[in-house]
Amino acid sequence: MKIIIINGPNLNLLGNREPGTYGKETFETYLQKLKEKYPDVEFSYFQSNIEGELIGRLQAADGNFDGIILNAAAYTHTSVGIGDAVKAIATPVVEVHISNTSAREEFRHRSFIAPNAKGVVLGFGLQSYELALLSFE
Ligand code: DQA
């Protein structure tokens, strides 16, 4: 199984960024553990702070992976473009969030991705990514 994880803005700062909300582990450390736990899964990983780059990667991923795990971070709540990209591609996308966005500020309750996602996983810390992965198995 081929899976790509696409992370949006500020997720490159995991480990240092608001550890009370997002934990103390870097994404690289977590991803390494995930790869060891699921050796049969071929993982790709892409992170960008730039909206257009995320759209470009979603388009390029279409047809080349069994699934896309997308944490568009703040763009989740603002980006019609990323929402349209998820709608435009055939490869299933699972939206993930580390924090429980429903329990946070009102502006985080809206997602432009969810209506076109296969499903949404939120609030389980970095484990949200693993739960999303299991949905493709
Ligand atoms: C986030 C939640 C978003 O609201 C926030 O802007 C992020 C991270 C999460 O994973 O909990 O950057 O997507």
Residues whose N, C-alpha, C, O or C-beta is under 5 A from the ligand:
A	BS01	DQA	P9 A73 A74 V96 H97 I98 S99 T101 R108
